[in-house]
Amino acid sequence: QSAFNDNQTLNSRLFFYGGRVPIMKVQGQIVWKKIIESSNYYGLCFDWLGEKEKLEINTYIESKRGRS
């Protein structure tokens, strides 16, 4: 199993399952890591997002807020 390092820069494609947000290419740095059982979870701080991308992400998050 491979793992990413703290502060490593990642070029990624971001999408939300079942959402209306299109795939976005993003770049960011790993700011936290959590290991649960045999899975690694990471927090990514985006280096830059355009206004359109920010709006789409915020709209998606607001649509899911309060859902389990």
C-alpha positions, 0 to 999 in steps of 0.5 A, a space after each residue: 500500500 502506498 502513502 503520500 507524504 506530509 506537504 506533498 503536492 498532488 495534481 488531482 481530479 475532483 468529483 463528487 459521486 452523485 453530484 452535479 459538480 463536473 470533474 475539476 483538475 486541482 492542485 493542492 498540498 496534503 495538510 493532514 493524514 489519518 489512518 483507520 484500520 488499513 486505509 489512509 485518509 488525507 486532507 488537501 489544501 487547494 493551491 488555487 481555485 477559480 471562482 467558478 470552481 469555488 461556487 460549484 464546490 460550495 453549492 455541492 457542500 451546502 446541498 449535502 449539509 445535514 444529510 447522513 
